[in-house]
């Protein structure tokens, strides 16, 4: 896939914290009972959380290959 396509996908390594809150200084508060998760319920119309998107070639796991003269890439986490 192209980098532009990849950047619309959820990164399998992304972790989000449910119910994050910040204090008056902007510091993130994570109570003991909070958990991180990799997926959430969303539809094609729902925008993903900002930290969940693939960063494509800015990621250490991104792999390049040439597909008939077109540079393509993929997430190296999953193999070819």
SVG drawing of the C-alpha trace seen along z (x, -y; Angstrom):
<svg xmlns="http://www.w3.org/2000/svg" viewBox="-20 -25 34 38">
<polyline fill="none" stroke="black" stroke-width="0.4" points="0.0,0.0 1.1,-3.6 2.2,-5.7 -0.9,-7.8 -3.1,-4.7 -1.2,-3.4 -1.6,-6.6 -5.4,-6.1 -5.0,-2.7 -4.9,-1.8 -1.3,-1.0 -1.2,2.5 1.3,1.1 -0.8,-1.9 -2.0,-1.9 -4.6,-4.3 -5.7,-4.9 -9.5,-4.8 -10.9,-7.9 -7.8,-10.0 -8.1,-13.3 -5.7,-16.1 -5.2,-18.3 -5.1,-22.1 -1.5,-22.1 -2.2,-19.8 -0.6,-16.8 -2.3,-13.5 -3.9,-11.7 -4.0,-7.9 -5.7,-6.4 -4.7,-2.9 -7.9,-1.4 -7.3,-2.6 -6.2,-0.3 -4.6,-0.7 -6.1,0.9 -5.3,1.4 -8.7,1.3 -12.0,-0.5 -15.4,-0.2 -15.5,-2.5 -17.0,-2.7 -15.6,-4.0 -17.3,-7.3 -15.7,-7.6 -12.3,-9.3 -9.6,-7.3 -7.9,-8.8 -4.9,-10.9 -2.3,-8.5 -3.7,-5.4 -2.8,-6.1 0.1,-4.4 3.1,-6.7 4.3,-4.6 7.9,-5.3 8.5,-7.2 8.1,-3.8 11.1,-1.5 8.9,1.5 8.0,0.0 9.3,2.1 9.6,1.0 9.2,3.0 8.9,2.2 5.7,3.4 6.1,3.0 7.9,-0.3 5.8,-1.7 7.2,-2.1 4.9,-0.4 5.3,0.4 3.8,2.5 4.0,2.9 6.9,5.2 5.2,6.4 3.0,8.7 5.5,10.0 5.0,10.1"/>
</svg>
